[in-house]
Amino acid sequence: MTGMWAVSATAGALSERPGLLIPFAGPILTAIDLNHEHDRSSALGLATGLLIADALLQGAGLVLAIVGGASRGARRPTAPAASFHGAGVGVRF
């Protein structure tokens, strides 16, 4: 989430769109503002689509961060260790 938000925040600061500084909701609010300020065009449609995709990617990053943080204490299964010997590579269980 931080990577996508950093790109949005930088673009928002450079384009004087402070709404993009808000994680997840900022791209959606900016898309709404753009659609109210400008007439319909293919460029506006593309910009709106990119902003909504940005919001979805930020949301997915947020969900993954929450799930990753919640599963930190969970036990993870370990893979069998590989061993190297004269006859080749083997797997020891």
Secondary structure, 3 states (H helix, E strand, C coil): CHHHHHHHHHHHHHCCCHHHHCCCHHHHHHHHHHHHHCCCCHHHHHHHHHHHHHHHHHHHHHHHHHHHHHCCCCCCCCCCEEEEECCEEEEEC
